[in-house]
Amino acid sequence: MRSWLTYTAARLALFAGAFGVVYLFGARSWVALILAWVVSGLASYVLLSKWRDQMSASVVDWSKKRQDRAVGTRLSGGAAREDEIQDELLEARGAEGSEAAPAEGAGAAAAEGTGAAEARN
């Protein structure tokens, strides 16, 4: 962020200086603003290239950090939700298995009881 501020301050200073020079040479109103903008742009392209490179590198780093944080948060949140869903499915299957086992056993006992009752008749 510091590089952004220094670059911006230097651009504004160049614009103010160019505006002063253009104004001293007799340009007024919109013409002075446009000429100062063009002159300061050309001067900043040449004079501030090092600061511009530093600023762009810091902006890229900031953007990558922000993107990594956002993606990391979404991934960890999605993984947590997936784990919860898997736990719920395992619990549901475990409950079905524990309910199904006695039911099968009771059905087998009932079938044995029926077979025993039929044998007695």
Buried (B, 14 or more C-beta within 10 A) or exposed (E): EEBBEBBEEBBEEBBEBBBEBBBEEEBEEEEBBEBBBEBBEEBBEEEBEEBBEBBEEBEEEEEEEEEEEEEEEEEEEEEEEEEEEEEEEEEEEEEEEEEEEEEEEEEEEEEEEEEEEEEEE
